[in-house]
Amino acid sequence: MATGLDLGSPGTSSSERGPSTLVRLAAGIGVVLVWLVLGGVLGSLGGKLSDVTKDNASAYLPKSAESTKSLDLETRFAGAQTVPTVVVWQRDSGLTAEDETALQAAVTRIGEVPDLAGKPSPLVVSKDGKAAQTVVPLSGEDGFDVTEPVKGIDRASRVQGLDSWVTGTGGLSAEFSKAFEGIDGKLLLTAGAVVLVILLLVYRSPVFLPVLAAAGLALGAAQGVVYLIAKNDVLTVNSQSSGILLVLVFGAGTDYALLLISRFREELHVHESSAVAMRVALRAAFPPILASGATVILGLLCLLLSDLASNKALGPVAAVGIACAMLSMLTFLPALLVLAGRYWFWPFVPRHDEQLTMGHGVWGRVADLVGRRARAVALVTLVVLAVLAGFSGKLDANGITQADSFTTSNDAVVGQEVFERHFPAGDGAPTSVIGPQADLQRIVDTVKADKGVSTATVVTQDGSPQGQPKVLDGKVQVFATLTDGADTRAAQKTVTRLRSSLDSIGKDVLVGGPSAIAYDVATESARDNRIIIPSVLVVIFVILVLLLRSLVAPVLLVASVVLSFLATLGVCGLVFHHVFGFAGEDQGFPLFAFIFLVALGIDYNIFLMTRVREESHAHPTREGILRGLSVTGGVITSAGLVLAATFAALAVLPVVFLAEVGFAVAFGVLLDTLVVRSLLVPAVVRGLGETTWWPFHIARRRAEEPLPSRS
């Protein structure tokens, strides 16, 4: 029986003892030390990642969009980028003369709050006399945190006897900042706890320690690399992408760890030396882990094809995370596992007994079912997935308002609702129209003529309605207050009408502002779906062809994950609206769900089919698929549970978009793991037999070069 470091025993073959084993152990210790040093350095940098995150909307505009071109001129007219923050007061019985006097004093106090970008607008009382409002400009420059100024405005706005709220873009942005406050800590604790619980349930041994250590080092390294990239302005990082980075590293990294550990434990039954068992396990696990990681990385990098800076930045950020997770699990984890060998699995220590558990347990019974009823299993799963996919039309991925972007209510959301009950919804966030001075009157008349515009005012030199128009480089600016909320679909339709009608004046008339930004982002998102989704499918197909050396198997696997993705969208369409009560989906939701589901979902088919291919060198493919399913079923299911649970951790953040992505990935991964990979793919491969590997004739090679079988 092996001891401690498993250096060998009198019964160990010459290939499993001696200096080579000692050298491997020494190398393992060296790898562990290098990672600890590297992880410590990069981890300290990763702790500063929040210092370089940018959450302001202007940082993510499509560079070619009209709203982006307009923003530069808007900034020059205003003197700086600003964020409108609305303060609204209400008395249900109607404001009194004393109230208005107190409100004037409150506006004065608000003007004295530090770090404002200008003075509050004059107090405006609603037509029904029950509410009043003022707009306070805050800086919209990169890196400016609106949280403290909003708190100061809230304190200064309080008037005895009146309800008050701080809302508008500034107030809602402050709530977003609050939602993302401590995001790394919340997600790290949640994801870490989830991984710990699942590993304990699966292994019931201390082997969870090296897995968590490897995942922690990978996360620190990834955050450190991303920090260096962002600090040098190579890409823009926001709180959303940093949160997804954490979840990806823990989820995908643990998946890779489970695959390696499962094969390691299997090899410990065959080899007495832990070092030799790890060498064999690593040789077997390396190709699927590398292929899986490369698939996800290249799929994520397809986001670079986007013109939206937010999407373009997420691709490299997440790709760095996957690369670090893969590297850690293929170097640090094996080295750490070898140090204590089979005793990581105490008290269920795998013995050197040449006995494998293939064909036994739950997954042996599942393989038996697929073997006996392959056609029925394939037909039933296809029908179920097709029915679920049919509900994908229920999705409403046309964007949601800022007020609808929270899973819980807050003061800014309530304030926005109060504001829109008493004032034109577009007040506080007007649409900007900039054009030649010579065409000013035509511009004003055209803007006022649109049914979606409440008022149109010319920006003047002194800020008064009767003042002279402010002119910059022969251009003037008109503010259009829309009848609908700035971030609503109705407002976006108004923008499209304005742009169309103003084009008759000249192509140099620009329509910008919040509503125009929302429209341009939605347009770019639709373009991304048309370009990026096919690109990801091509990348995945090519990798599968190279890995499996087949054309039929890659077509089957890609088709299966696409069907699983559509089925997941169908479930999301039902659950989001009828269970969670969400107002809709962000425009970027389908793309994000696709990237994560297809790139990550294909992992489990890679893990399965690489093992099936290995088995098919010694057995007919129809038998190889059953052997591969039975031996990989437990580890792949565990991996799916880990990834699903870590993405579900996004629900701890009160943001609708992340909750939707978290649910979609969690449900989709479970669907891939429990249905597609466990039933559909094995049943179809069982039916196809040797045709699965066409045009590579694996049966001919098996006959010419039979490989030893593990029974």
C-alpha positions in Angstrom: 0.0 0.0 0.0 1.3 3.5 -0.8 2.2 5.9 1.9 2.4 9.7 2.3 3.9 11.0 -0.9 3.4 7.7 -2.8 7.0 7.2 -3.7 6.4 3.6 -4.6 6.5 0.2 -2.8 8.2 -3.2 -3.4 5.3 -4.2 -5.6 5.6 -1.1 -7.8 6.8 -1.6 -11.4 10.1 -0.1 -12.3 8.3 2.5 -14.4 6.5 3.7 -11.3 9.3 4.1 -8.8 12.8 5.5 -8.5 14.3 8.9 -9.3 11.8 9.8 -12.0 9.0 9.8 -9.4 11.1 11.9 -7.0 11.8 14.3 -9.9 8.1 14.6 -10.7 7.4 15.3 -7.0 10.1 18.0 -6.9 8.7 19.5 -10.0 5.3 19.5 -8.5 6.5 21.3 -5.4 8.2 23.9 -7.7 5.0 24.5 -9.6 3.1 25.0 -6.4 5.6 27.6 -5.2 5.7 29.4 -8.5 1.9 29.7 -8.5 1.8 30.9 -4.9 4.2 33.7 -5.7 2.5 34.6 -9.0 -0.9 34.4 -7.4 0.2 36.6 -4.5 1.6 39.3 -6.8 -1.3 39.3 -9.3 -3.9 38.8 -6.5 -2.7 42.0 -4.8 -3.2 43.9 -8.1 -6.6 42.2 -8.6 -7.7 43.8 -5.3 -7.5 47.1 -7.1 -9.8 46.1 -10.0 -12.7 48.2 -8.7 -10.5 51.3 -8.9 -10.4 51.0 -12.7 -14.0 50.0 -13.4 -16.2 52.4 -15.4 -19.9 52.3 -15.2 -20.9 55.5 -17.0 -23.0 54.9 -20.1 -20.9 57.1 -22.3 -18.0 54.7 -22.0 -19.9 52.0 -23.9 -21.4 53.8 -26.8 -20.9 52.4 -30.3 -18.2 54.6 -31.9 -20.0 54.9 -35.2 -23.4 55.8 -33.9 -25.0 59.2 -34.3 -25.4 59.6 -30.6 -21.7 59.2 -30.1 -20.9 61.9 -32.6 -23.5 64.1 -31.0 -22.1 63.5 -27.5 -18.9 65.4 -28.3 -20.8 68.4 -29.4 -23.2 68.2 -26.4 -20.2 68.2 -24.1 -18.9 71.3 -25.7 -22.2 73.1 -25.4 -22.6 72.2 -21.8 -18.9 72.7 -20.9 -18.7 69.1 -19.6 -20.5 65.8 -19.7 -23.4 65.9 -17.2 -25.8 63.5 -15.6 -29.3 64.9 -14.9 -30.5 64.1 -11.4 -34.1 64.9 -10.6 -35.5 65.8 -7.2 -39.2 65.5 -6.9 -41.5 66.4 -4.0 -45.1 65.5 -3.5 -48.1 66.3 -1.3 -51.2 64.3 -2.2 -53.5 67.0 -1.0 -51.7 69.6 -3.1 -48.8 72.0 -2.4 -49.4 75.0 -0.2 -47.8 78.5 -0.5 -45.8 77.6 2.6 -44.6 74.4 0.8 -43.4 76.4 -2.2 -41.4 78.8 0.1 -39.8 75.8 1.8 -39.1 74.2 -1.5 -37.3 77.3 -2.8 -35.1 77.1 0.3 -34.4 73.4 -0.4 -33.3 74.2 -4.0 -30.9 76.8 -2.6 -29.5 74.1 -0.1 -29.2 71.6 -3.0 -27.1 74.2 -4.9 -24.6 74.2 -2.1 -24.0 70.5 -2.2 -20.3 69.8 -3.1 -19.3 68.3 -6.5 -22.3 69.5 -8.5 -21.6 70.2 -12.2 -23.9 73.3 -12.1 -26.8 74.9 -10.3 -30.2 73.3 -9.9 -32.8 74.3 -12.4 -35.6 76.6 -11.2 -38.3 74.9 -9.2 -41.2 73.7 -11.4 -44.6 72.9 -9.9 -46.8 70.3 -11.7 -50.0 71.3 -13.4 -52.1 69.4 -10.8 -50.3 71.4 -8.1 -49.4 68.2 -6.1 -45.7 67.9 -7.0 -42.6 70.0 -7.7 -39.2 69.2 -9.2 -35.8 70.5 -10.0 -33.0 69.0 -12.1 -29.5 68.9 -10.7 -26.5 68.4 -13.1 -23.8 66.0 -11.9 -20.5 65.3 -13.7 -20.7 62.6 -16.3 -16.9 62.3 -16.7 -15.1 58.9 -16.5 -14.5 57.8 -13.0 -16.8 60.2 -11.3 -18.9 58.5 -8.6 -22.4 60.0 -8.3 -23.1 58.2 -5.0 -21.9 60.8 -2.5 -23.4 63.9 -4.3 -26.7 62.0 -4.6 -26.6 61.4 -0.8 -25.9 65.1 -0.3 -28.8 66.1 -2.5 -31.1 63.7 -0.7 -30.2 65.3 2.7 -30.5 68.9 1.4 -33.9 68.2 -0.3 -35.8 67.1 2.8 -38.8 69.4 3.6 -41.0 68.7 6.7 -44.4 67.4 5.7 -43.4 66.6 2.1 -42.3 63.3 0.6 -39.2 63.6 -1.5 -37.1 61.4 -3.8 -33.9 61.7 -5.8 -34.3 60.0 -9.1 -33.5 60.6 -12.8 -30.3 59.2 -14.4 -28.2 60.3 -11.4 -30.5 58.8 -8.8 -30.9 55.6 -10.6 -27.1 55.4 -11.3 -26.5 55.8 -7.6 -28.8 52.8 -6.9 -26.8 50.8 -9.5 -23.6 51.7 -7.7 -25.2 50.6 -4.4 -26.3 47.3 -6.1 -22.8 46.6 -7.3 -21.1 47.7 -4.0 -19.0 44.9 -2.7 -19.9 42.7 -5.7 -16.7 40.7 -5.6 -17.1 39.9 -1.9 -20.8 38.9 -2.3 -20.2 36.7 -5.3 -17.0 35.2 -4.0 -18.6 34.1 -0.8 -21.7 32.8 -2.6 -19.8 31.0 -5.4 -17.2 29.7 -2.9 -19.9 28.3 -0.6 -21.7 26.7 -3.5 -18.6 25.0 -4.8 -17.6 23.9 -1.3 -21.0 22.3 -0.7 -21.2 20.5 -4.0 -17.6 19.2 -3.7 -18.3 17.9 -0.2 -21.5 16.1 -1.4 -19.6 14.6 -4.4 -16.3 13.6 -2.7 -16.9 13.8 1.0 -13.2 14.3 1.5 -10.6 17.0 1.8 -10.0 17.1 -2.0 -12.2 20.2 -2.1 -9.2 22.1 -0.5 -6.9 21.9 -3.6 -9.8 22.7 -5.9 -10.7 25.9 -4.0 -7.1 26.9 -3.7 -6.6 26.5 -7.5 -9.8 28.4 -8.2 -8.8 31.2 -5.8 -5.3 31.5 -7.4 -6.9 31.5 -10.8 -9.3 34.3 -9.9 -6.6 36.4 -8.3 -4.4 36.0 -11.4 -7.2 36.8 -13.7 -8.2 39.9 -11.8 -4.6 41.1 -11.7 -4.2 40.7 -15.4 -7.5 42.4 -16.1 -6.5 45.3 -13.8 -3.2 45.8 -15.7 -5.0 45.8 -19.0 -7.7 48.2 -17.8 -5.2 50.5 -16.1 -3.3 50.9 -19.3 -6.5 51.8 -21.2 -6.4 48.7 -23.4 -10.0 48.0 -22.6 -12.9 49.2 -20.4 -14.1 47.2 -17.5 -17.4 47.7 -15.7 -18.8 46.1 -12.5 -21.0 43.8 -14.5 -18.0 42.2 -16.4 -15.9 41.9 -13.2 -18.8 40.0 -11.6 -19.2 37.7 -14.6 -15.4 37.2 -14.5 -15.6 35.8 -10.9 -18.4 33.5 -11.7 -16.7 32.2 -14.8 -13.4 31.4 -13.1 -15.1 29.6 -10.2 -17.6 27.7 -12.4 -15.5 26.8 -15.4 -12.4 26.2 -13.3 -14.2 23.8 -11.0 -15.5 22.0 -14.0 -12.0 21.4 -15.3 -10.9 20.3 -11.8 -13.7 17.8 -11.5 -12.8 16.2 -14.9 -9.1 15.9 -13.8 -9.9 14.6 -10.3 -12.3 12.0 -11.6 -9.7 10.7 -14.0 -7.0 10.8 -11.3 -9.2 8.8 -8.9 -9.8 6.3 -11.7 -6.1 5.9 -12.4 -5.3 5.5 -8.8 -7.1 2.1 -9.0 -4.7 1.1 -11.8 -1.4 2.7 -10.6 0.1 2.5 -7.2 2.2 5.7 -7.6 0.2 8.9 -7.4 2.7 10.6 -9.6 2.2 8.0 -12.4 -1.6 8.1 -11.9 -1.6 11.8 -12.3 0.6 11.7 -15.4 -1.8 9.2 -17.0 -4.8 11.2 -15.9 -3.4 14.5 -17.1 -2.5 13.0 -20.4 -6.2 11.9 -20.8 -7.8 15.0 -19.4 -5.6 17.5 -21.1 -7.1 17.4 -24.6 -10.8 17.8 -23.5 -9.9 20.5 -21.0 -7.8 22.3 -23.6 -10.5 22.0 -26.2 -13.1 23.1 -23.8 -11.1 26.1 -22.7 -10.2 27.1 -26.2 -13.8 26.8 -27.3 -15.0 29.2 -24.5 -12.0 31.6 -25.0 -12.5 31.9 -28.8 -16.2 32.1 -28.4 -15.8 35.0 -26.0 -13.3 36.7 -28.2 -15.9 36.8 -30.9 -17.4 39.6 -28.8 -14.6 41.8 -30.2 -16.6 41.9 -33.4 -19.1 44.1 -31.5 -19.0 47.9 -31.9 -20.4 48.2 -28.3 -17.5 48.9 -26.0 -19.3 47.0 -23.2 -19.5 43.8 -25.2 -16.1 44.2 -26.8 -14.6 44.6 -23.3 -16.4 41.6 -21.8 -14.9 39.2 -24.4 -11.2 39.7 -23.4 -12.0 40.0 -19.7 -13.9 36.7 -19.6 -11.3 35.0 -21.9 -8.5 36.0 -19.5 -10.5 34.4 -16.7 -11.0 31.1 -18.6 -7.3 31.0 -19.6 -6.2 31.5 -16.0 -8.7 28.9 -14.7 -7.5 26.4 -17.3 -3.9 27.1 -16.6 -4.3 26.7 -12.9 -6.3 23.4 -13.2 -3.7 21.9 -15.6 -0.6 22.9 -13.6 -1.2 24.0 -10.0 -3.9 21.5 -9.2 -2.1 18.4 -10.5 1.0 19.4 -8.6 -0.9 20.0 -5.4 -2.8 16.7 -5.8 0.4 14.7 -6.2 1.8 15.9 -2.9 -0.8 14.0 -0.8 -1.8 11.6 -3.5 -4.7 9.2 -2.9 -5.1 10.5 0.7 -6.8 13.7 -0.6 -9.8 11.3 -0.9 -9.8 10.2 2.7 -11.8 8.5 4.2 -12.8 7.0 0.8 -9.2 6.3 -0.3 -9.1 4.7 -3.8 -7.0 1.5 -3.5 -4.6 0.0 -6.1 -6.9 -2.9 -6.9 -7.3 -2.7 -10.7 -11.1 -2.4 -10.2 -13.1 0.3 -11.9 -16.8 1.2 -11.4 -17.7 1.5 -15.1 -21.2 0.4 -15.8 -22.4 0.5 -12.2 -24.7 3.0 -10.3 -27.1 5.5 -11.7 -25.2 6.3 -14.9 -24.8 2.6 -15.6 -28.6 2.4 -15.6 -29.0 5.5 -17.7 -26.5 4.0 -20.3 -28.5 0.8 -20.2 -31.7 2.7 -20.9 -30.1 4.5 -23.9 -28.7 1.2 -25.1 -32.1 -0.5 -25.1 -34.4 2.4 -26.2 -32.2 4.7 -28.2 -34.8 5.7 -30.7 -37.5 6.4 -28.1 -35.1 8.4 -26.0 -34.0 10.5 -28.9 -37.5 11.1 -30.1 -38.9 12.1 -26.7 -36.0 14.4 -25.8 -36.2 16.1 -29.3 -40.0 16.6 -28.9 -39.6 18.1 -25.4 -36.8 20.4 -26.5 -38.7 21.5 -29.6 -41.8 22.3 -27.6 -39.8 24.4 -25.1 -38.0 26.1 -28.0 -41.4 27.1 -29.4 -41.9 29.4 -26.4 -38.8 31.4 -27.3 -41.0 33.9 -29.0 -42.3 34.9 -25.6 -39.0 36.8 -25.0 -39.2 40.5 -25.1 -35.6 41.4 -25.6 -36.2 45.0 -26.7 -34.7 46.6 -23.6 -36.1 47.8 -20.3 -36.1 51.1 -18.6 -33.6 52.0 -15.8 -36.5 51.9 -13.3 -37.4 48.4 -14.4 -33.8 47.2 -14.2 -33.9 46.4 -10.5 -35.3 43.2 -9.0 -36.3 45.1 -5.8 -37.8 48.5 -5.3 -35.8 51.5 -4.1 -36.3 55.2 -3.6 -35.0 56.2 -7.1 -37.5 53.8 -8.7 -40.4 55.0 -6.6 -39.3 58.6 -7.3 -39.3 58.0 -11.0 -42.9 56.6 -10.9 -44.0 59.7 -8.9 -42.3 62.0 -11.3 -43.9 60.5 -14.3 -47.4 60.8 -12.7 -47.1 64.6 -12.5 -44.7 65.7 -15.2 -43.9 64.9 -18.9 -41.9 61.7 -18.6 -39.0 63.1 -20.7 -38.4 66.1 -18.4 -34.9 66.0 -16.9 -33.4 63.9 -19.8 -34.1 65.9 -23.0 -33.2 64.8 -26.5 -30.5 66.9 -28.0 -30.7 68.2 -31.6 -27.6 70.0 -33.0 -27.5 71.6 -36.4 -26.4 74.6 -38.5 -27.3 78.0 -37.1 -28.8 79.0 -40.5 -31.4 76.2 -40.1 -32.4 76.9 -36.5 -36.0 77.9 -37.1 -36.6 74.9 -39.4 -35.0 72.6 -36.8 -37.3 74.0 -34.1 -40.4 73.7 -36.2 -39.6 70.2 -37.3 -38.9 69.1 -33.7 -42.1 70.7 -32.4 -44.2 69.0 -35.1 -43.4 65.5 -33.9 -46.2 63.9 -31.8 -43.7 62.5 -29.3 -42.2 65.9 -28.4 -43.7 67.9 -25.5 -41.6 71.1 -25.8 -38.6 72.3 -27.8 -36.3 75.0 -26.4 -33.2 76.6 -27.9 -30.0 76.6 -25.8 -29.1 80.2 -25.2 -25.9 82.0 -24.1 -27.3 83.2 -20.7 -29.6 80.2 -20.1 -32.8 82.3 -20.3 -35.6 81.5 -22.7 -35.3 84.9 -24.4 -31.6 84.9 -24.7 -29.5 84.8 -27.8 -28.8 81.2 -29.2 -25.5 79.8 -28.1 -23.4 79.2 -31.2 -20.4 76.9 -31.5 -18.6 76.5 -34.9 -21.7 77.7 -36.6 -24.0 75.1 -34.8 -26.8 75.6 -32.4 -28.5 73.2 -30.0 -32.2 72.5 -29.3 -33.5 70.5 -26.4 -36.6 68.4 -27.1 -38.6 67.2 -24.0 -40.3 64.0 -25.0 -43.7 63.0 -23.8 -42.4 59.5 -23.0 -39.6 58.5 -20.6 -36.2 58.9 -22.0 -35.3 55.2 -21.8 -38.6 53.8 -23.2 -39.3 52.2 -26.5 -41.8 55.0 -27.4 -39.0 57.5 -26.9 -36.7 55.5 -29.2 -39.4 55.6 -31.9 -39.6 59.4 -31.5 -35.8 59.5 -32.0 -36.1 57.5 -35.3 -38.9 59.8 -36.5 -36.9 63.0 -35.6 -33.8 61.7 -37.4 -35.8 60.9 -40.5 -37.5 64.2 -40.6 -34.4 66.2 -39.8 -32.5 64.5 -42.5 -34.5 66.6 -45.0 -32.8 69.7 -43.5 -29.3 68.2 -43.7 -27.3 65.1 -42.8 -25.2 67.2 -40.4 -28.2 67.6 -38.1 -27.5 65.2 -35.2 -30.0 63.8 -32.7 -28.5 62.7 -29.5 -29.2 62.4 -25.8 -30.3 59.5 -23.5 -33.1 58.3 -25.8 -30.8 58.4 -28.9 -28.2 56.5 -27.0 -30.7 53.8 -26.0 -31.8 53.5 -29.6 -28.3 53.2 -31.0 -27.4 50.6 -28.4 -30.5 48.6 -29.3 -29.6 48.8 -33.0 -26.0 47.7 -32.4 -27.2 44.8 -30.2 -29.4 43.5 -33.1 -26.4 43.8 -35.4 -24.2 41.9 -32.9 -26.7 39.0 -32.9 -26.5 38.7 -36.6 -22.7 38.7 -36.8 -21.4 37.3 -33.5 -23.7 34.3 -33.1 -22.8 32.7 -36.4 -19.2 33.5 -35.8 -19.3 31.6 -32.5 -20.9 28.6 -34.1 -18.2 28.5 -36.8 -15.5 28.7 -34.2 -17.0 25.9 -32.1 -17.5 23.7 -35.2 -13.9 24.1 -36.3 -12.6 23.2 -32.8 -14.8 20.1 -32.7 -13.6 19.0 -36.1 -10.0 19.3 -35.1 -10.6 17.6 -31.7 -12.8 14.7 -32.9 -11.5 14.4 -36.4 -15.0 14.0 -37.7 -17.6 16.0 -39.6 -20.7 14.2 -38.4 -20.1 14.4 -34.7 -19.4 18.2 -34.7 -22.6 18.8 -36.6 -24.5 16.7 -34.1 -23.0 18.5 -31.1 -23.4 22.0 -32.4 -27.1 21.3 -33.4 -27.8 19.8 -30.0 -26.5 22.9 -28.0 -28.3 25.3 -30.4 -31.6 23.4 -29.7 -30.8 23.4 -26.0 -30.2 27.2 -26.2 -33.5 27.8 -28.0 -35.3 25.6 -25.4 -33.7 27.6 -22.6 -34.9 30.9 -24.2 -38.4 29.4 -24.3 -38.3 28.6 -20.6 -36.9 32.1 -19.9 -39.7 33.7 -21.9 -42.3 32.0 -19.6 -40.5 32.2 -16.3 -39.3 35.9 -16.6 -42.8 37.2 -17.3 -45.1 34.8 -15.5 -43.0 33.9 -12.4 -40.5 36.6 -11.8 -42.6 39.4 -13.2 -39.8 41.1 -15.1 -40.8 43.9 -17.4 -38.7 42.5 -20.3 -35.2 41.6 -21.3 -32.2 43.8 -22.1 -31.2 43.9 -25.8 -27.9 42.2 -25.0 -29.6 39.2 -23.1 -29.9 36.8 -26.1 -26.3 37.4 -27.1 -24.9 37.0 -23.6 -27.0 33.9 -23.0 -25.9 32.4 -26.3 -22.2 33.0 -25.7 -22.2 31.5 -22.2 -24.7 28.7 -22.9 -23.3 27.5 -26.2 -19.6 28.0 -25.4 -20.0 26.4 -21.9 -22.7 23.9 -22.8 -20.5 22.4 -25.5 -18.0 21.6 -22.8 -20.0 18.7 -21.5 -20.4 17.2 -25.0 -16.6 17.6 -25.4 -16.0 15.8 -22.1 -18.3 13.0 -23.1 -17.3 12.6 -26.8 -13.5 12.6 -26.2 -14.0 9.7 -23.7 -16.3 8.0 -26.2 -13.7 8.4 -28.9 -11.1 6.9 -26.6 -13.4 3.9 -25.8 -14.3 3.5 -29.5 -10.7 2.6 -30.3 -11.2 -0.6 -28.4 -14.9 -1.2 -28.8 -17.6 -0.5 -31.4 -19.0 3.0 -31.2 -22.4 1.8 -30.2 -20.8 0.2 -27.1 -18.3 3.0 -26.7 -21.0 5.6 -26.3 -22.6 3.6 -23.4 -19.2 3.0 -21.7 -18.3 6.7 -22.1 -21.7 7.8 -20.7 -21.5 5.5 -17.7 -18.0 6.5 -16.7 -18.3 10.2 -17.3 -21.9 10.7 -16.1 -21.2 11.4 -12.5 -18.3 13.9 -13.1 -20.1 15.8 -15.9 -23.3 16.1 -13.9 -21.3 17.3 -10.9 -19.6 19.8 -13.1 -22.9 21.0 -14.5 -24.3 21.5 -11.0 -21.3 23.5 -10.0 -21.4 25.8 -13.1 -25.2 26.2 -12.8 -25.0 27.0 -9.1 -22.2 29.6 -9.5 -24.1 31.4 -12.3 -27.2 31.3 -10.1 -25.1 33.2 -7.5 -25.6 36.3 -9.8 -29.1 36.4 -8.2 -27.6 37.9 -5.0 -27.3 41.2 -7.0 -30.6 43.1 -7.3 -30.1 43.8 -11.1 -32.6 42.3 -13.6 -30.1 41.7 -16.4 -27.7 39.7 -14.2 -30.6 37.8 -12.6 -31.8 36.9 -16.1 -28.4 35.8 -17.4 -27.8 33.9 -14.2 -31.1 32.0 -14.5 -30.6 31.4 -18.2 -27.1 29.9 -17.9 -28.0 27.9 -14.8 -31.1 26.4 -16.4 -29.4 25.9 -19.7 -26.4 24.2 -18.3 -28.6 21.8 -16.3 -30.6 21.1 -19.5 -27.4 20.4 -21.4 -26.0 18.2 -18.6 -29.1 16.2 -17.7 -30.9 16.0 -21.0 -28.8 16.8 -24.0 -25.5 15.2 -22.9 -27.1 12.4 -20.9 -29.9 11.3 -23.3 -30.2 13.1 -26.6 -26.5 12.9 -27.8 -25.9 9.3 -26.6 -29.1 8.1 -28.1 -28.3 9.7 -31.5 -24.7 8.4 -31.5 -26.0 5.0 -30.5 -28.2 5.1 -33.6 -25.4 6.4 -35.9 -22.7 4.0 -34.8 -19.5 4.2 -36.8 -21.0 6.9 -39.0 -20.5 9.3 -36.0 -16.8 9.5 -36.9 -17.2 10.0 -40.7 -15.0 10.6 -42.7 -12.4 9.1 -40.2 -12.8 5.4 -40.3 -12.3 4.6 -36.6 -13.5 1.0 -37.0 -10.8 0.3 -39.6 -8.1 1.6 -37.3 -9.6 -0.4 -34.4 -9.3 -3.6 -36.5 -5.7 -2.8 -37.6 -4.4 -1.5 -34.3 -6.6 -2.8 -31.4 -6.0 -1.1 -28.1 -6.3 -2.7 -24.7 -9.7 -2.4 -23.1 -10.5 -1.6 -19.5 -13.3 -3.9 -18.4 
